[in-house]
Amino acid sequence: MIACAPLLLLGLFGATLPAPSVSPALGQETLSQVVSRFSQAWVDGDLEAIGQLVASAGVHITLGGQDYHVLTERQALATIRVLLRQYEGRDFEVTRTSELGGAPSRGISEVAWNAVDRGSGEPVLRTLFIAFILESGSWRVEDLRVLR
C-alpha cells in the first residue's frame, strides 16, 4: 500500500497541475516565437499585430537609410504601412535570433524578407534587423531597421 501512495498522490494532484506555459521558467513566449509572430505579421501586412509588439517607449525605425527617431506605436505603424504598400508576395526567413541578456533583457533578430516591388514587378530582398526589449514579461520591438 505504501508503494501505491505516490501514485495516488500523483493521481490526485496531477489533474490539477497547470499546463506548461510557452516558456516554463518565465511564463512568456520565447524570443524566437515572438520573432516568428512579428515576421509573419510583417509579411501579412498585419499592422494591428505589429502594433501589439511595439515597445511602450516607442520604436526607432530606419527604412532605406532614412532614420525615424523614436516613434509612438501610431507613428511607427503609419511609417511601416507606407513601406508595405510598395510590395506584394512577401515571405520571410529568420536567419538569426539571439538573447543578449542585461537588465532589462534584450534580444536581436535578423530576418530575410523577400517581396516583389509593386511598381516594377522586380523581386527584392531586404534584411530586417529587429531589436527587442523584455517588458513586463513580454518581448517588444524597440528598434527596426530595413536594410538593402
C-alpha positions in Angstrom: 0.0 0.0 0.0 2.9 2.4 0.8 4.3 1.9 -2.7 0.9 3.0 -4.2 0.8 6.2 -2.1 2.9 8.2 -4.6 0.7 7.1 -7.5 -2.4 8.1 -5.5 -0.9 11.5 -4.8 0.0 11.9 -8.4 -3.5 10.9 -9.5 -5.0 13.4 -7.0 -2.7 16.3 -7.7 -1.6 15.6 -11.2 -5.0 16.5 -12.6 -4.8 19.9 -11.0 -1.4 20.9 -12.2 -1.4 23.8 -14.7 -0.5 23.2 -18.3 3.1 24.2 -19.0 3.5 27.7 -20.4 5.4 28.5 -23.6 8.5 29.3 -21.5 8.1 27.4 -18.3 10.7 29.4 -16.4 9.2 32.8 -17.2 5.7 32.2 -18.4 6.3 34.0 -21.6 6.7 33.5 -25.3 10.3 32.8 -26.3 12.1 35.4 -28.3 12.2 33.1 -31.3 8.4 32.7 -31.1 7.9 36.5 -31.0 10.3 36.9 -33.9 8.2 34.5 -36.0 5.0 36.2 -34.9 6.4 39.6 -35.9 7.8 38.4 -39.2 4.5 36.7 -40.1 2.6 39.9 -39.3 5.1 41.8 -41.4 4.7 39.7 -44.5 0.9 39.6 -44.0 0.8 43.4 -43.6 -1.0 42.9 -40.3 -0.4 46.3 -38.7 -2.6 45.5 -35.7 -0.4 42.5 -34.8 2.8 44.6 -35.4 1.4 47.4 -33.2 0.9 44.9 -30.3 4.6 44.2 -30.3 5.9 47.9 -30.2 7.8 48.8 -27.0 5.9 51.1 -24.7 8.6 53.8 -25.1 8.2 53.6 -28.8 10.4 52.3 -31.6 13.3 53.6 -33.5 12.9 52.8 -37.3 15.4 53.0 -40.2 14.0 52.5 -43.7 16.2 52.7 -46.7 18.7 54.9 -45.0 16.0 57.3 -43.6 16.2 57.4 -39.8 13.0 57.9 -37.9 13.8 58.5 -34.3 11.7 57.0 -31.5 8.2 56.8 -32.9 5.0 56.1 -31.0 3.1 53.0 -32.0 0.7 55.0 -34.2 3.6 56.9 -36.0 5.5 53.6 -36.4 2.6 51.9 -38.0 1.9 54.7 -40.4 5.6 54.6 -41.5 5.5 50.8 -41.9 2.2 51.0 -43.8 3.8 53.2 -46.4 6.6 50.8 -46.9 4.5 47.6 -47.0 2.1 49.1 -49.7 5.1 49.1 -52.1 5.4 45.3 -52.0 3.5 42.1 -52.6 4.1 38.3 -52.5 6.2 38.6 -49.4 7.8 35.8 -47.4 10.5 35.6 -44.7 13.2 33.5 -43.3 14.6 34.1 -39.8 18.4 34.0 -40.2 19.5 34.8 -36.6 18.0 35.3 -33.2 19.9 35.9 -30.0 19.0 36.8 -26.5 21.6 39.3 -25.2 20.7 39.4 -21.5 21.0 42.6 -19.5 18.5 44.4 -17.3 16.1 44.8 -18.8 16.8 41.8 -21.0 17.3 42.5 -24.7 17.4 40.4 -27.9 18.1 40.8 -31.6 17.0 39.1 -34.8 17.7 39.2 -38.5 15.1 38.3 -40.9 15.4 37.9 -44.7 12.3 39.5 -46.3 11.5 38.5 -49.9 9.0 40.6 -51.8 8.0 41.9 -55.3 8.1 45.6 -55.9 4.5 46.6 -57.0 5.8 49.3 -59.3 8.4 47.4 -61.3 7.4 43.8 -60.6 11.1 43.1 -59.7 11.8 40.8 -56.8 13.6 42.4 -53.9 15.4 41.0 -50.9 15.7 43.1 -47.7 17.1 42.3 -44.3 15.1 43.3 -41.2 17.2 43.9 -38.2 14.9 43.9 -35.1 16.0 44.7 -31.6 13.7 43.6 -28.7 13.3 44.5 -25.1 11.6 42.4 -22.4 8.8 44.5 -20.9 6.6 43.0 -18.1 7.5 39.5 -19.3 6.8 40.1 -23.0 9.2 40.8 -25.8 8.6 44.1 -27.6 10.2 45.8 -30.6 12.4 48.8 -29.8 14.4 49.1 -33.0 13.6 48.1 -36.6 15.9 48.6 -39.5 15.1 47.6 -43.0 18.4 47.2 -44.9 19.1 46.6 -48.6 
